[in-house]
Amino acid sequence: NYRIVIFEDIDRFNDIDIFTKLREVNLLLNNAEQIKDKPIRFVYALREELFAENKDKVKFFDFVIPIVPVINASNSRLLLHQFLDKKCAIKIEGTRFERMIKDIAHYISDMRLLKNICNEFYAYQKQIPDCPSKEELFGMVVFKNFFPMEFALMHQEDGVIKALLNE
C-alpha cells in the first residue's frame, strides 16, 4: 500500500555499499509484476559528507535536494543568546556569560545539542534557584553534554577531572 519508503540515519554506518544494496532492492521491487505500474520510491535523509571522497553520489540517487542547516558554528551564539534571554530571563550582554557563550558557541553546530544544553540548563536553573554562579552552572551543563561519560565518572569521584583536581 505504500509508495514511498524513507530511510534516515543509515549514513551513520559510514558505508556507501548500503546504498548499492538498497538500490538493488528498489529495482527488484519495482520490477515485480504486482507493483510494476506503481513504482516504490526510496527517499534518503543523510549527510552529504558520506560521499565527500566518493564521487558516486549521482550513481545512487536520481534527485538530490540540499538542506541548508538551521544551525552552524557561526549562528549558534545568536541562538544561545536568544534562548538565555527568552526562556531563562538572563541578560548576558556585557557579562562574563557573554564571553563564555562566545567561546563555546563555535563547538555547537547541531540544533539537537544546542536545544538539549539549553533545556538542561533551564531545568538545572529551576532545580537550583539559589545557584551562586549561573555561568558555572551553564558550564557544567555544557560539559555534561559534550562529555557525558566523564561527567558520570566525576559524580563517582573518578575520571580525568578528578585526577586533575588531585594534582
DSSP file with accessible surface (Angstrom, degrees, kcal/mol):
  #  RESIDUE AA STRUCTURE BP1 BP2  ACC     N-H-->O    O-->H-N    N-H-->O    O-->H-N    TCO  KAPPA ALPHA  PHI   PSI    X-CA   Y-CA   Z-CA
    1    1 A N              0   0  195      0, 0.0     2,-0.4     0, 0.0     0, 0.0   0.000 360.0 360.0 360.0 -16.6    0.0    0.0    0.0
    2    2 A Y        +     0   0  192      1,-0.1     3,-0.1    38,-0.0     0, 0.0  -0.768 360.0 180.0 -98.7 141.6    3.0    2.3    0.4
    3    3 A R        +     0   0   84     -2,-0.4    38,-3.2     1,-0.2     2,-0.4   0.488  69.7  54.9-113.0 -11.2    4.7    4.0   -2.5
    4    4 A I  E     -a   41   0A 104     36,-0.2     2,-0.5     2,-0.0    38,-0.2  -0.995  59.0-170.8-128.7 129.9    7.4    6.0   -0.6
    5    5 A V  E     -a   42   0A  54     36,-2.8    38,-3.1    -2,-0.4     2,-0.5  -0.986  11.9-154.9-119.2 125.4    9.9    4.5    1.8
    6    6 A I  E     -a   43   0A 110     -2,-0.5     2,-0.5    36,-0.2    38,-0.2  -0.884   4.8-163.8-106.4 128.8   12.0    7.0    3.9
    7    7 A F  E     -a   44   0A  47     36,-3.3    38,-2.8    -2,-0.5     2,-0.4  -0.944  10.7-178.0-111.0 127.4   15.4    6.0    5.2
    8    8 A E  E     +a   45   0A 135     -2,-0.5    38,-0.1    36,-0.2    36,-0.0  -0.935  59.0   6.5-123.3 149.5   17.0    8.1    7.9
    9    9 A D  S >  S+     0   0   72     36,-1.0     3,-1.2    -2,-0.4     4,-0.2   0.532  77.6 123.6  64.9  11.8   20.4    7.8    9.7
   10   10 A I  G >   +     0   0   25     35,-0.3     3,-1.3     1,-0.2     5,-0.4   0.697  62.8  74.3 -76.6 -10.6   21.8    5.0    7.6
   11   11 A D  G >  S+     0   0    7     34,-0.3     3,-1.9     1,-0.2    -1,-0.2   0.712  77.0  78.3 -69.8 -15.4   24.7    7.3    6.9
   12   12 A R  G <  S+     0   0  150     -3,-1.2    -1,-0.2     1,-0.3    -2,-0.2   0.730  82.4  64.3 -65.4 -20.1   25.9    6.6   10.4
   13   13 A F  G <  S-     0   0  145     -3,-1.3    -1,-0.3    -4,-0.2    -2,-0.2   0.637  96.6-143.8 -76.0 -13.9   27.2    3.3    9.2
   14   14 A N    <   +     0   0  110     -3,-1.9     2,-0.4    -4,-0.2    -3,-0.1   0.887  59.7 121.6  51.3  43.8   29.7    5.2    7.0
   15   15 A D    >   -     0   0   67     -5,-0.4     3,-1.2     1,-0.1     4,-0.3  -0.906  47.1-168.3-140.3 109.5   29.4    2.6    4.3
   16   16 A I  T >> S+     0   0   32     -2,-0.4     4,-1.0     1,-0.3     3,-0.9   0.667  80.5  80.5 -75.0 -11.4   28.2    3.5    0.9
   17   17 A D  H 3> S+     0   0   99      1,-0.2     4,-2.0     2,-0.2    -1,-0.3   0.793  80.4  68.7 -63.1 -25.0   27.7   -0.2    0.0
   18   18 A I  H <> S+     0   0   42     -3,-1.2     4,-2.6     1,-0.2    -1,-0.2   0.898  96.5  52.6 -58.1 -39.8   24.4    0.0    1.8
   19   19 A F  H <> S+     0   0    1     -3,-0.9     4,-2.2    -4,-0.3    -1,-0.2   0.838 104.7  54.6 -69.7 -31.4   23.1    2.3   -1.0
   20   20 A T  H  X S+     0   0   44     -4,-1.0     4,-2.0     2,-0.2    -1,-0.2   0.944 111.4  45.1 -63.5 -46.3   24.1   -0.2   -3.6
   21   21 A K  H  X S+     0   0  130     -4,-2.0     4,-2.4     1,-0.2    -2,-0.2   0.911 113.1  49.6 -65.0 -42.9   22.1   -2.9   -1.9
   22   22 A L  H  X S+     0   0   28     -4,-2.6     4,-2.7     2,-0.2    -1,-0.2   0.878 108.5  53.1 -66.4 -35.1   19.1   -0.6   -1.3
   23   23 A R  H  X S+     0   0  101     -4,-2.2     4,-2.4     2,-0.2    -1,-0.2   0.913 109.7  49.3 -64.1 -40.0   19.2    0.4   -5.0
   24   24 A E  H  X S+     0   0   94     -4,-2.0     4,-2.6     2,-0.2    -2,-0.2   0.915 111.0  49.5 -64.5 -41.9   19.1   -3.3   -5.9
   25   25 A V  H  X S+     0   0   68     -4,-2.4     4,-2.7     2,-0.2    -2,-0.2   0.933 111.4  49.4 -61.9 -44.7   16.2   -3.9   -3.5
   26   26 A N  H  X S+     0   0   32     -4,-2.7     4,-2.6     1,-0.2    14,-0.2   0.917 111.1  49.4 -61.9 -41.2   14.3   -1.0   -5.0
   27   27 A L  H  X S+     0   0  105     -4,-2.4     4,-1.5     2,-0.2    -1,-0.2   0.925 111.0  49.4 -64.1 -44.1   14.9   -2.2   -8.5
   28   28 A L  H  X S+     0   0  127     -4,-2.6     4,-0.6     1,-0.2    -2,-0.2   0.920 112.6  47.9 -61.2 -44.8   13.7   -5.7   -7.6
   29   29 A L  H >< S+     0   0   69     -4,-2.7     3,-1.2     1,-0.2     6,-0.3   0.943 112.0  48.3 -60.3 -48.8   10.5   -4.3   -6.0
   30   30 A N  H 3< S+     0   0   26     -4,-2.6    -1,-0.2     1,-0.3    -2,-0.2   0.712 109.0  54.1 -71.2 -17.7    9.8   -2.1   -8.9
   31   31 A N  H 3< S+     0   0   93     -4,-1.5    -1,-0.3    -3,-0.2    -2,-0.2   0.542  83.6 111.1 -89.3  -7.2   10.3   -4.9  -11.4
   32   32 A A  S XX S-     0   0   31     -3,-1.2     3,-1.0    -4,-0.6     4,-0.7  -0.410  74.2-129.3 -68.0 140.8    7.8   -7.1   -9.6
   33   33 A E  G >4 S+     0   0  147      1,-0.2     3,-0.6     2,-0.2     4,-0.3   0.849 102.6  62.8 -58.9 -37.7    4.6   -7.7  -11.6
   34   34 A Q  G 34 S+     0   0  166      1,-0.2    -1,-0.2     2,-0.1     3,-0.1   0.779 120.1  20.9 -63.3 -27.8    2.3   -6.8   -8.6
   35   35 A I  G X4 S+     0   0   29     -3,-1.0     3,-1.2    -6,-0.3    -1,-0.2   0.233  83.5 117.0-126.9  14.8    3.6   -3.2   -8.5
   36   36 A K  T << S+     0   0  108     -4,-0.7    -2,-0.1    -3,-0.6    -3,-0.1   0.840  81.6  47.4 -55.3 -35.6    5.1   -2.6  -11.9
   37   37 A D  T 3  S+     0   0  157     -4,-0.3    -1,-0.3     1,-0.2    -2,-0.1   0.675 116.4  44.1 -81.2 -19.4    2.5    0.2  -12.7
   38   38 A K  S <  S-     0   0  135     -3,-1.2    -1,-0.2    -8,-0.1    -2,-0.0  -0.777  85.5-153.9-127.9  86.9    3.0    2.0   -9.4
   39   39 A P        -     0   0   44      0, 0.0     2,-0.5     0, 0.0    -3,-0.1  -0.199  11.8-125.7 -65.8 152.7    6.7    2.2   -8.5
   40   40 A I        -     0   0   19    -14,-0.2     2,-0.4   -36,-0.0   -36,-0.2  -0.832  22.8-149.2 -96.0 131.0    8.0    2.5   -5.0
   41   41 A R  E     -a    4   0A 140    -38,-3.2   -36,-2.8    -2,-0.5     2,-0.5  -0.873   0.7-148.0-104.5 134.1   10.3    5.4   -4.3
   42   42 A F  E     -a    5   0A  32     -2,-0.4     2,-0.4   -38,-0.2   -36,-0.2  -0.884  13.7-167.4 -99.6 129.6   13.2    5.3   -1.8
   43   43 A V  E     -a    6   0A  67    -38,-3.1   -36,-3.3    -2,-0.5     2,-0.4  -0.971   3.2-160.8-119.0 132.5   13.9    8.6   -0.1
   44   44 A Y  E     -a    7   0A  42     -2,-0.4     2,-0.6   -38,-0.2   -36,-0.2  -0.947  11.2-162.5-118.3 132.3   17.1    9.0    2.0
   45   45 A A  E     +a    8   0A  47    -38,-2.8   -36,-1.0    -2,-0.4   -34,-0.3  -0.959  42.1 132.5-108.9 111.3   17.8   11.7    4.6
   46   46 A L        -     0   0   47     -2,-0.6     2,-0.3   -38,-0.1    -2,-0.0  -0.967  58.8 -87.5-155.2 168.0   21.6   11.7    5.1
   47   47 A R    >   -     0   0   92     -2,-0.3     3,-1.1     1,-0.1     4,-0.2  -0.642  26.1-143.6 -80.7 136.0   24.8   13.7    5.3
   48   48 A E  G >  S+     0   0   90     -2,-0.3     3,-2.3     1,-0.2    -1,-0.1   0.745  91.1  80.5 -70.9 -21.8   26.5   14.5    2.1
   49   49 A E  G >  S+     0   0  121      1,-0.3     3,-1.9     2,-0.2     4,-0.4   0.755  75.7  74.7 -57.8 -23.6   29.9   14.1    3.7
   50   50 A L  G <  S+     0   0   24     -3,-1.1    -1,-0.3     1,-0.3     3,-0.3   0.840 102.7  39.6 -57.6 -29.8   29.5   10.4    3.3
   51   51 A F  G <  S+     0   0   13     -3,-2.3    -1,-0.3    -4,-0.2     6,-0.2   0.197  82.3 110.8-104.9  16.1   30.2   10.9   -0.4
   52   52 A A  S <  S+     0   0   67     -3,-1.9    -1,-0.2     1,-0.3    -2,-0.1   0.884  90.6  30.3 -60.9 -39.2   32.9   13.5    0.1
   53   53 A E  S    S+     0   0  195     -4,-0.4     2,-0.6    -3,-0.3    -1,-0.3   0.544 116.6  66.7 -95.0  -8.5   35.7   11.2   -1.1
   54   54 A N        -     0   0   42     -3,-0.2     3,-0.5    -4,-0.1    -1,-0.1  -0.948  61.9-162.4-119.8 118.6   33.5    9.2   -3.4
   55   55 A K    >   +     0   0  177     -2,-0.6     3,-0.5     1,-0.2     4,-0.1   0.248  68.1 100.0 -82.4  15.3   32.0   11.0   -6.5
   56   56 A D  T >>  +     0   0   60      1,-0.2     3,-1.2     2,-0.1     4,-1.1   0.252  39.9 111.3 -89.0  14.9   29.4    8.3   -6.9
   57   57 A K  H >> S+     0   0   59     -3,-0.5     4,-1.6     1,-0.3     3,-0.8   0.917  78.8  51.4 -54.3 -42.5   26.5   10.2   -5.3
   58   58 A V  H <4 S+     0   0  117     -3,-0.5    -1,-0.3     1,-0.2    -2,-0.1   0.729 100.8  64.1 -69.7 -19.1   24.8   10.5   -8.6
   59   59 A K  H <4 S+     0   0  111     -3,-1.2    -1,-0.2     1,-0.2    -2,-0.2   0.853 110.8  35.8 -69.9 -32.5   25.1    6.8   -9.1
   60   60 A F  H << S+     0   0    8     -4,-1.1     2,-0.4    -3,-0.8    -2,-0.2   0.753 116.1  50.8 -92.2 -28.7   22.9    6.1   -6.1
   61   61 A F     <  -     0   0   27     -4,-1.6     3,-0.1     1,-0.1    -1,-0.1  -0.935  51.6-162.5-124.3 137.5   20.3    8.9   -6.3
   62   62 A D  S    S+     0   0  139     -2,-0.4     2,-0.3     1,-0.3    -1,-0.1   0.772  87.5  18.6 -81.5 -29.0   18.1   10.2   -9.1
   63   63 A F        -     0   0  164      2,-0.0     2,-0.5     0, 0.0    -1,-0.3  -0.985  66.4-160.4-148.2 131.8   17.5   13.6   -7.4
   64   64 A V        -     0   0   62     -2,-0.3    -6,-0.0    -3,-0.1    -3,-0.0  -0.962   1.5-165.7-118.6 126.2   19.3   15.3   -4.6
   65   65 A I        -     0   0  116     -2,-0.5     2,-0.2     2,-0.0    -2,-0.0  -0.940  17.8-141.9-109.5 112.5   17.7   18.1   -2.5
   66   66 A P        -     0   0   95      0, 0.0     2,-0.5     0, 0.0    -2,-0.0  -0.506   9.6-150.2 -74.0 142.4   20.2   20.1   -0.5
   67   67 A I        -     0   0  141     -2,-0.2     3,-0.0     0, 0.0    -2,-0.0  -0.963   8.9-138.9-114.1 122.5   19.1   21.1    3.0
   68   68 A V        -     0   0  130     -2,-0.5     3,-0.0     1,-0.1     2,-0.0  -0.687  30.8-115.6 -79.5 123.7   20.6   24.3    4.4
   69   69 A P        -     0   0   87      0, 0.0    -1,-0.1     0, 0.0     3,-0.1  -0.318  10.5-144.3 -63.1 142.9   21.4   23.7    8.1
   70   70 A V  S    S+     0   0  107      1,-0.1     2,-0.4    -3,-0.0    40,-0.1   0.833  85.0  33.0 -73.2 -32.8   19.4   25.7   10.6
   71   71 A I        +     0   0   10     38,-0.2     2,-0.3     3,-0.0    40,-0.2  -0.931  62.7 158.4-128.6 146.9   22.4   26.0   12.9
   72   72 A N    >>  -     0   0   61     -2,-0.4     4,-1.5    36,-0.1     3,-0.9  -0.915  57.7 -84.4-150.9 178.4   26.2   26.2   12.4
   73   73 A A  T 34 S+     0   0   37     -2,-0.3     4,-0.4     1,-0.2    35,-0.1   0.795 123.6  54.6 -60.9 -26.6   29.1   27.4   14.4
   74   74 A S  T 34 S+     0   0  102      1,-0.2    -1,-0.2     2,-0.1     4,-0.2   0.767 117.0  32.0 -82.9 -23.0   28.6   31.0   13.2
   75   75 A N  T <> S+     0   0   49     -3,-0.9     4,-1.9     2,-0.1    -2,-0.2   0.487  93.1  87.5-111.8  -1.0   25.0   31.4   14.3
   76   76 A S  H  X S+     0   0    0     -4,-1.5     4,-2.6     1,-0.2     5,-0.2   0.860  85.4  59.9 -66.5 -29.4   24.8   29.1   17.4
   77   77 A R  H  > S+     0   0   93     -4,-0.4     4,-2.6     1,-0.2    -1,-0.2   0.941 105.5  47.2 -61.5 -45.5   26.0   32.1   19.5
   78   78 A L  H  > S+     0   0  104     -4,-0.2     4,-2.6     1,-0.2    -1,-0.2   0.916 111.9  50.5 -62.3 -43.0   22.9   34.1   18.5
   79   79 A L  H  X S+     0   0   39     -4,-1.9     4,-2.3     2,-0.2    -1,-0.2   0.900 110.5  49.2 -64.4 -39.3   20.6   31.1   19.2
   80   80 A L  H  X S+     0   0    0     -4,-2.6     4,-2.7     2,-0.2     5,-0.3   0.929 110.6  51.4 -63.9 -43.2   22.2   30.7   22.6
   81   81 A H  H  X S+     0   0   26     -4,-2.6     4,-2.3    -5,-0.2    -2,-0.2   0.939 110.7  48.4 -56.2 -49.1   21.7   34.4   23.3
   82   82 A Q  H  X S+     0   0   84     -4,-2.6     4,-2.8     1,-0.2     5,-0.3   0.913 112.5  47.7 -61.3 -44.1   18.0   34.2   22.3
   83   83 A F  H  X>S+     0   0   34     -4,-2.3     4,-2.0     1,-0.2     5,-1.2   0.948 112.9  47.1 -63.3 -49.2   17.4   31.1   24.5
   84   84 A L  H  <5S+     0   0    0     -4,-2.7     6,-2.9     1,-0.2    -1,-0.2   0.879 116.3  45.9 -62.5 -35.1   19.0   32.6   27.6
   85   85 A D  H  <5S+     0   0   65     -4,-2.3     4,-0.4    -5,-0.3    -2,-0.2   0.949 122.9  32.0 -71.9 -48.1   17.2   35.8   27.1
   86   86 A K  H  <5S+     0   0  168     -4,-2.8    -3,-0.2    -5,-0.2    -2,-0.2   0.970 129.9  26.7 -77.6 -56.3   13.7   34.4   26.4
   87   87 A K  T  <5S+     0   0   93     -4,-2.0    -3,-0.2    -5,-0.3    -2,-0.1   0.879 133.1  30.9 -81.3 -37.6   13.4   31.2   28.4
   88   88 A C  S   <S-     0   0   11     -5,-1.2    -1,-0.2    -4,-0.2    -3,-0.2   0.492  93.5-133.1-101.6  -4.7   15.9   31.8   31.2
   89   89 A A        +     0   0   82     -4,-0.4     2,-0.6    -6,-0.3    -4,-0.2   0.887  54.1 147.3  54.1  42.0   15.5   35.6   31.5
   90   90 A I        -     0   0   22     -6,-2.9     2,-0.6    -9,-0.1    -1,-0.2  -0.947  39.5-152.7-111.5 118.7   19.2   36.0   31.7
   91   91 A K        +     0   0  151     -2,-0.6     6,-0.1     1,-0.1     7,-0.1  -0.806  18.5 174.0 -87.0 123.0   20.7   39.2   30.1
   92   92 A I    >   +     0   0    6     -2,-0.6     3,-2.1   -11,-0.1     6,-0.7   0.534  31.0 124.3-111.7  -6.4   24.2   38.3   29.0
   93   93 A E  T 3  S+     0   0  135      1,-0.3     3,-0.1     4,-0.1     4,-0.1  -0.323  89.4   1.8 -57.7 125.9   25.3   41.5   27.2
   94   94 A G  T 3  S+     0   0   72      1,-0.2    -1,-0.3    -2,-0.1     2,-0.2   0.687 110.8 112.2  72.6  18.5   28.5   42.8   28.7
   95   95 A T  S <> S-     0   0   55     -3,-2.1     4,-1.2     1,-0.1     3,-0.5  -0.678  84.8-103.3-115.8 173.4   28.8   40.0   31.3
   96   96 A R  H  > S+     0   0  153      1,-0.2     4,-2.1    -2,-0.2     5,-0.2   0.834 120.7  64.0 -60.3 -31.7   31.1   37.0   31.9
   97   97 A F  H  > S+     0   0    3      1,-0.2     4,-2.9     2,-0.2    -1,-0.2   0.886  95.9  56.6 -60.4 -39.3   28.3   34.9   30.4
   98   98 A E  H  > S+     0   0   52     -6,-0.7     4,-2.3    -3,-0.5    -1,-0.2   0.929 108.3  46.2 -61.1 -44.0   28.7   36.7   27.0
   99   99 A R  H  X S+     0   0  139     -4,-1.2     4,-2.2     2,-0.2    -1,-0.2   0.909 112.4  51.5 -65.1 -40.1   32.4   35.8   26.8
  100  100 A M  H  X S+     0   0   42     -4,-2.1     4,-2.2     2,-0.2     5,-0.3   0.935 110.1  48.0 -62.6 -46.0   31.6   32.2   27.8
  101  101 A I  H  X S+     0   0    0     -4,-2.9     4,-2.5     1,-0.2    -1,-0.2   0.917 110.3  53.0 -61.6 -42.0   28.9   31.9   25.1
  102  102 A K  H  X S+     0   0   85     -4,-2.3     4,-0.6    -5,-0.2    -1,-0.2   0.905 110.9  47.5 -60.8 -39.8   31.3   33.3   22.5
  103  103 A D  H  < S+     0   0   73     -4,-2.2    -1,-0.2     1,-0.2    -2,-0.2   0.884 120.0  34.7 -70.6 -40.1   34.0   30.7   23.5
  104  104 A I  H >< S+     0   0   31     -4,-2.2     3,-2.1     1,-0.2     4,-0.4   0.756  97.6  79.1 -90.5 -21.9   31.7   27.7   23.4
  105  105 A A  H >< S+     0   0    1     -4,-2.5     3,-1.6     1,-0.3   -29,-0.2   0.827  83.6  65.9 -58.9 -31.0   29.4   28.5   20.6
  106  106 A H  T 3< S+     0   0  113     -4,-0.6    -1,-0.3     1,-0.3    -2,-0.1   0.748 101.3  50.5 -62.0 -22.7   32.0   27.6   17.9
  107  107 A Y  T <  S+     0   0  167     -3,-2.1     2,-0.8    -4,-0.1    -1,-0.3   0.482  93.1  81.5 -95.9  -4.2   31.7   24.0   19.1
  108  108 A I    <   +     0   0    0     -3,-1.6   -32,-0.2    -4,-0.4   -36,-0.1  -0.860  41.5 143.1-106.3 102.6   27.9   23.8   18.9
  109  109 A S        +     0   0   76     -2,-0.8     2,-0.4   -38,-0.1   -38,-0.2   0.120  49.8  82.2-125.0  20.6   26.9   23.1   15.4
  110  110 A D     >  -     0   0   64      1,-0.1     4,-2.5   -38,-0.1     5,-0.2  -0.993  64.9-148.6-130.1 126.3   24.0   20.8   15.9
  111  111 A M  H  > S+     0   0   48     -2,-0.4     4,-2.9     1,-0.2     5,-0.2   0.876  99.5  54.5 -63.0 -37.1   20.5   22.0   16.8
  112  112 A R  H  > S+     0   0  162      1,-0.2     4,-2.4     2,-0.2    -1,-0.2   0.918 110.3  46.7 -64.1 -40.5   19.6   19.0   18.9
  113  113 A L  H  > S+     0   0   38      2,-0.2     4,-2.7     1,-0.2     5,-0.2   0.938 112.6  49.3 -65.6 -45.9   22.8   19.5   21.0
  114  114 A L  H  X S+     0   0    9     -4,-2.5     4,-2.6     1,-0.2    -2,-0.2   0.940 113.2  46.6 -58.9 -46.5   22.0   23.2   21.4
  115  115 A K  H  X S+     0   0  123     -4,-2.9     4,-3.0     1,-0.2     5,-0.2   0.899 112.1  50.6 -64.3 -39.7   18.4   22.6   22.5
  116  116 A N  H  X S+     0   0   70     -4,-2.4     4,-2.6    -5,-0.2     5,-0.3   0.929 111.0  48.2 -65.4 -43.5   19.5   19.8   24.9
  117  117 A I  H  X S+     0   0    0     -4,-2.7     4,-2.5     2,-0.2    -2,-0.2   0.950 115.3  45.4 -58.9 -48.0   22.1   22.1   26.5
  118  118 A C  H  X S+     0   0    2     -4,-2.6     4,-2.5    -5,-0.2    -2,-0.2   0.919 113.9  47.7 -64.8 -43.2   19.6   24.9   26.8
  119  119 A N  H  X S+     0   0   73     -4,-3.0     4,-2.4     2,-0.2    -1,-0.2   0.903 113.4  47.8 -66.6 -40.3   16.8   22.7   28.1
  120  120 A E  H  X S+     0   0   36     -4,-2.6     4,-3.0    -5,-0.2     5,-0.3   0.908 111.1  51.2 -66.3 -40.4   19.0   21.1   30.7
  121  121 A F  H  X S+     0   0    0     -4,-2.5     4,-2.8    -5,-0.3    -2,-0.2   0.938 110.1  50.0 -60.8 -44.1   20.3   24.4   31.8
  122  122 A Y  H  X S+     0   0   73     -4,-2.5     4,-2.0     2,-0.2    -2,-0.2   0.934 112.7  46.9 -59.0 -45.0   16.8   25.6   32.2
  123  123 A A  H  X S+     0   0   39     -4,-2.4     4,-2.0     1,-0.2    -2,-0.2   0.928 113.9  46.7 -65.5 -44.9   15.9   22.5   34.3
  124  124 A Y  H  X S+     0   0   54     -4,-3.0     4,-2.2     1,-0.2    -1,-0.2   0.902 110.1  54.3 -63.5 -39.3   19.0   22.8   36.5
  125  125 A Q  H  < S+     0   0   25     -4,-2.8    -1,-0.2    -5,-0.3     6,-0.2   0.897 110.3  46.3 -62.6 -38.4   18.4   26.5   37.0
  126  126 A K  H  < S+     0   0  131     -4,-2.0    -1,-0.2    -5,-0.2    -2,-0.2   0.850 114.8  47.1 -71.0 -35.9   14.9   25.7   38.2
  127  127 A Q  H  < S+     0   0  147     -4,-2.0    -2,-0.2     1,-0.3    -1,-0.2   0.747 122.1  35.4 -77.5 -25.4   16.1   23.0   40.5
  128  128 A I    ><  +     0   0   64     -4,-2.2     3,-1.6    -5,-0.2    -1,-0.3  -0.606  69.9 161.8-125.7  69.6   18.9   25.1   41.9
  129  129 A P  T 3  S+     0   0   92      0, 0.0    -1,-0.1     0, 0.0    -2,-0.1   0.790  74.0  51.7 -66.2 -25.7   17.4   28.6   42.1
  130  130 A D  T 3  S+     0   0  136     -3,-0.1    -5,-0.1     3,-0.0    -3,-0.0   0.122  73.8 146.5 -99.2  24.8   20.0   29.9   44.5
  131  131 A C    <   -     0   0   27     -3,-1.6     3,-0.2    -6,-0.2    -3,-0.0  -0.406  46.5-142.3 -60.2 125.5   23.0   28.8   42.5
  132  132 A P  S    S+     0   0  134      0, 0.0     2,-0.5     0, 0.0    -1,-0.2   0.794  85.2  36.3 -66.0 -26.3   25.7   31.4   43.1
  133  133 A S     >  -     0   0   13      1,-0.1     4,-2.0     2,-0.1     5,-0.1  -0.896  53.5-176.1-135.0 107.6   27.0   31.3   39.5
  134  134 A K  H  > S+     0   0   51     -2,-0.5     4,-2.7     1,-0.2     5,-0.2   0.839  91.2  58.1 -65.7 -32.0   24.8   30.8   36.5
  135  135 A E  H  > S+     0   0   42      2,-0.2     4,-2.6     1,-0.2    -1,-0.2   0.922 107.1  45.7 -63.9 -44.6   27.9   30.8   34.3
  136  136 A E  H  > S+     0   0  133      2,-0.2     4,-2.3     1,-0.2    -2,-0.2   0.897 112.5  51.2 -66.5 -38.8   29.4   27.9   36.2
  137  137 A L  H  X S+     0   0   11     -4,-2.0     4,-2.1     2,-0.2    -2,-0.2   0.934 111.7  47.1 -62.5 -44.6   26.0   26.0   36.1
  138  138 A F  H  X S+     0   0    0     -4,-2.7     4,-2.5     1,-0.2    -2,-0.2   0.918 110.5  52.9 -63.0 -42.7   25.9   26.6   32.4
  139  139 A G  H  X S+     0   0   23     -4,-2.6     4,-2.7     1,-0.2    -1,-0.2   0.899 107.6  51.6 -58.9 -40.1   29.5   25.4   32.0
  140  140 A M  H  X S+     0   0   54     -4,-2.3     4,-2.8     2,-0.2    -1,-0.2   0.924 109.8  49.0 -64.3 -41.0   28.6   22.2   33.9
  141  141 A V  H  X S+     0   0    0     -4,-2.1     4,-2.0     2,-0.2    -2,-0.2   0.909 111.5  49.2 -66.5 -40.1   25.7   21.5   31.6
  142  142 A V  H  X S+     0   0   13     -4,-2.5     4,-2.2     2,-0.2     5,-0.3   0.947 112.1  48.7 -63.0 -47.0   27.8   22.1   28.5
  143  143 A F  H  X S+     0   0   46     -4,-2.7     4,-2.9     1,-0.2    -2,-0.2   0.930 109.5  53.0 -57.6 -44.9   30.5   19.8   29.9
  144  144 A K  H  < S+     0   0   53     -4,-2.8    -1,-0.2     1,-0.2    -2,-0.2   0.875 111.5  45.9 -59.0 -38.9   27.8   17.2   30.7
  145  145 A N  H  < S+     0   0   30     -4,-2.0    -1,-0.2     1,-0.2    -2,-0.2   0.824 118.3  40.4 -77.9 -30.8   26.6   17.3   27.1
  146  146 A F  H  < S+     0   0   67     -4,-2.2    -2,-0.2     1,-0.2    -1,-0.2   0.814 131.7  23.7 -85.2 -31.1   30.0   17.1   25.5
  147  147 A F     X  +     0   0  118     -4,-2.9     4,-2.4    -5,-0.3    -1,-0.2  -0.549  67.3 161.0-134.1  66.1   31.5   14.6   27.8
  148  148 A P  H  > S+     0   0   85      0, 0.0     4,-2.2     0, 0.0     5,-0.2   0.867  77.8  49.9 -60.5 -37.2   28.6   12.5   29.4
  149  149 A M  H  > S+     0   0  138      2,-0.2     4,-2.5     1,-0.2     5,-0.2   0.929 112.0  47.2 -67.5 -43.7   30.8    9.6   30.5
  150  150 A E  H  > S+     0   0   35      2,-0.2     4,-2.2     1,-0.2    -1,-0.2   0.883 110.7  53.5 -64.9 -35.4   33.4   11.9   32.1
  151  151 A F  H  X S+     0   0   13     -4,-2.4     4,-1.4     2,-0.2    -1,-0.2   0.928 109.7  47.5 -64.2 -43.0   30.5   13.8   33.8
  152  152 A A  H  X S+     0   0   40     -4,-2.2     4,-0.8     1,-0.2    -2,-0.2   0.911 111.6  50.5 -64.9 -41.8   29.2   10.5   35.2
  153  153 A L  H ><>S+     0   0   43     -4,-2.5     5,-2.3     1,-0.2     3,-0.7   0.868 103.5  60.0 -63.8 -35.6   32.7    9.5   36.4
  154  154 A M  H ><5S+     0   0   62     -4,-2.2     3,-1.6     1,-0.3    -1,-0.2   0.893 101.6  53.3 -60.3 -37.6   33.0   12.8   38.1
  155  155 A H  H 3<5S+     0   0  132     -4,-1.4    -1,-0.3     1,-0.3    -2,-0.2   0.732 108.1  50.7 -69.6 -21.3   30.0   12.0   40.3
  156  156 A Q  T <<5S-     0   0  137     -4,-0.8    -1,-0.3    -3,-0.7    -2,-0.2   0.219 120.4-112.3 -96.3  10.9   31.7    8.8   41.3
  157  157 A E  T < 5S+     0   0  137     -3,-1.6     2,-0.3     1,-0.2    -3,-0.2   0.926  84.8 104.2  54.9  48.9   34.8   10.7   42.2
  158  158 A D     >< +     0   0   93     -5,-2.3     4,-0.5    -8,-0.2    -1,-0.2  -0.853  42.0  58.3-142.8 173.9   36.7    9.1   39.3
  159  159 A G  H  > S-     0   0   17     -2,-0.3     4,-2.1     1,-0.2     5,-0.1  -0.271  95.0 -48.3  96.3-176.4   37.9   10.1   35.8
  160  160 A V  H  > S+     0   0   86      2,-0.2     4,-2.7     1,-0.2     5,-0.2   0.893 130.6  53.6 -65.0 -42.0   40.1   12.8   34.3
  161  161 A I  H  > S+     0   0   46      1,-0.2     4,-2.6     2,-0.2     5,-0.2   0.936 109.7  48.1 -62.3 -45.0   38.6   15.7   36.1
  162  162 A K  H  X S+     0   0   59     -4,-0.5     4,-2.2     1,-0.2    -1,-0.2   0.926 112.0  50.1 -60.8 -43.3   39.1   14.0   39.5
  163  163 A A  H  X S+     0   0   46     -4,-2.1     4,-1.4     1,-0.2    -2,-0.2   0.912 111.0  49.3 -63.2 -42.2   42.7   13.2   38.5
  164  164 A L  H  < S+     0   0  107     -4,-2.7    -1,-0.2     1,-0.2    -2,-0.2   0.914 111.0  49.2 -63.5 -42.1   43.3   16.8   37.5
  165  165 A L  H  < S+     0   0  137     -4,-2.6    -1,-0.2     1,-0.2    -2,-0.2   0.862 108.4  54.1 -66.1 -35.2   41.8   18.2   40.7
  166  166 A N  H  <        0   0  115     -4,-2.2    -1,-0.2     1,-0.2    -2,-0.2   0.808 360.0 360.0 -68.1 -31.4   44.0   15.8   42.8
  167  167 A E     <        0   0  194     -4,-1.4    -1,-0.2    -3,-0.2    -2,-0.2   0.716 360.0 360.0 -78.5 360.0   47.1   17.1   41.0
